[in-house]
């Protein structure tokens, strides 16, 4: 079974950062918008693996790490068809889109909650987590 950690990143405008996954035939959810994260390597804790995945998938165009803080656990989902256990975390990010360099995937984009709910190419588990934990993810204005 694969152990995966994903992070729901939300900025101060209550927009969710998603990556458009590559269009490679050997990856699941290709050409889908998805959260940052991936498979945990042996010997890593979930948070260590998640932080490594963040560094591997996005950085700042100036070469520095994206600033992600307030990381906390949300929930876990088992996806039987992928034989994977996915732990979801939440975190804050305030990087401008123009400053983000995507290292894995096609591009990054911020989406509002309403836009997330309308996305057709979004994994169902991600949408489920966003719906279930909306009150914890979105800061009232």
C-alpha positions in Angstrom: 0.0 0.0 0.0 1.2 3.5 -0.9 1.3 6.1 1.9 0.7 9.6 0.5 0.5 13.0 2.1 -1.2 16.0 0.4 -1.6 19.5 1.6 -4.5 21.9 1.1 -2.8 25.2 0.7 -4.8 28.4 1.2 -3.7 32.0 0.9 -4.9 35.1 2.8 -7.5 35.7 0.0 -9.0 32.3 0.8 -7.8 30.9 -2.5 -6.6 27.3 -2.8 -3.3 26.6 -4.6 -3.5 23.7 -7.0 -1.1 22.2 -9.5 -2.1 20.9 -12.9 -0.5 17.5 -13.0 1.6 16.4 -15.9 0.1 14.5 -18.9 2.2 11.4 -18.5 0.5 8.0 -19.1 2.1 6.4 -16.0 0.7 8.8 -13.4 -2.7 8.8 -11.9 -4.9 11.9 -12.3 -2.9 13.1 -15.2 -4.0 16.5 -16.5 -6.0 17.0 -13.3 -5.7 19.8 -10.8 -4.5 18.4 -7.5 -2.9 19.4 -4.1 0.8 19.5 -3.6 2.1 16.3 -2.1 3.0 12.7 -2.9 4.3 9.4 -1.7 6.1 9.2 1.7 9.5 7.5 1.5 10.5 4.8 4.0 11.9 6.3 7.2 10.1 9.6 6.8 7.3 10.9 9.1 4.3 12.3 7.3 5.2 15.9 7.9 8.9 15.3 6.8 7.6 13.6 3.6 5.1 16.4 3.0 7.7 19.1 3.4 10.0 17.2 1.0 7.2 16.9 -1.5 6.5 20.7 -1.3 10.2 21.4 -2.0 10.2 18.9 -4.9 7.0 20.3 -6.5 7.1 24.1 -6.0 9.7 26.8 -5.2 10.1 30.4 -5.7 11.5 31.6 -9.0 14.4 33.1 -7.2 15.4 29.6 -6.1 14.3 29.9 -2.4 11.6 27.7 -0.8 8.0 28.7 -0.9 6.9 29.8 2.5 4.3 27.4 3.9 3.3 27.6 7.5 0.6 26.6 10.0 0.7 23.0 8.8 -1.8 20.7 10.6 -3.5 17.4 10.0 -7.0 17.2 8.6 -8.0 13.6 7.7 -7.1 10.4 6.1 -8.7 8.7 3.1 -8.1 5.2 1.8 -8.4 4.9 -2.0 -9.0 1.3 -2.8 -8.5 1.5 -6.6 -5.1 3.1 -6.0 -4.3 0.9 -3.0 -3.3 4.1 -1.3 -3.8 5.8 2.1 -3.8 9.6 1.7 -3.3 11.8 4.7 -4.5 15.4 4.1 -3.0 18.4 5.8 -3.8 22.1 5.7 -1.4 24.9 5.5 -1.0 28.6 4.6 0.8 30.1 1.7 1.0 33.7 0.5 3.3 33.4 -2.5 2.3 35.4 -5.5 1.5 33.1 -8.5 4.0 35.0 -10.6 6.7 34.1 -8.0 6.0 30.3 -8.0 8.1 28.0 -10.0 6.4 24.6 -10.7 9.0 21.8 -10.5 6.5 19.0 -11.0 3.4 19.5 -13.1 2.3 21.9 -15.8 1.4 25.0 -13.8 0.0 26.3 -10.6 -3.2 28.3 -10.1 -5.2 29.8 -7.2 -8.9 28.9 -7.1 -11.7 30.2 -4.9 -13.9 27.7 -3.0 -16.7 28.2 -5.5 -14.3 27.6 -8.4 -13.0 24.4 -6.7 -16.5 23.1 -6.5 -17.0 23.6 -10.2 -13.7 22.0 -11.4 -14.3 18.9 -13.5 -10.7 17.7 -13.5 -10.2 17.5 -9.7 -9.8 14.3 -7.7 -12.9 13.4 -5.8 -11.0 12.9 -2.5 -9.6 16.5 -2.6 -13.0 17.9 -3.2 -14.4 15.8 -0.4 -11.8 17.1 2.1 -12.3 20.8 1.0 -16.1 20.4 1.5 -15.7 18.5 4.8 -13.2 21.0 6.3 -14.3 24.3 4.7 -14.8 26.0 8.0 -11.2 25.2 9.1 -9.7 26.1 5.7 -11.4 29.4 4.9 -10.8 32.4 7.1 -13.9 34.6 7.6 -13.4 38.1 6.1 
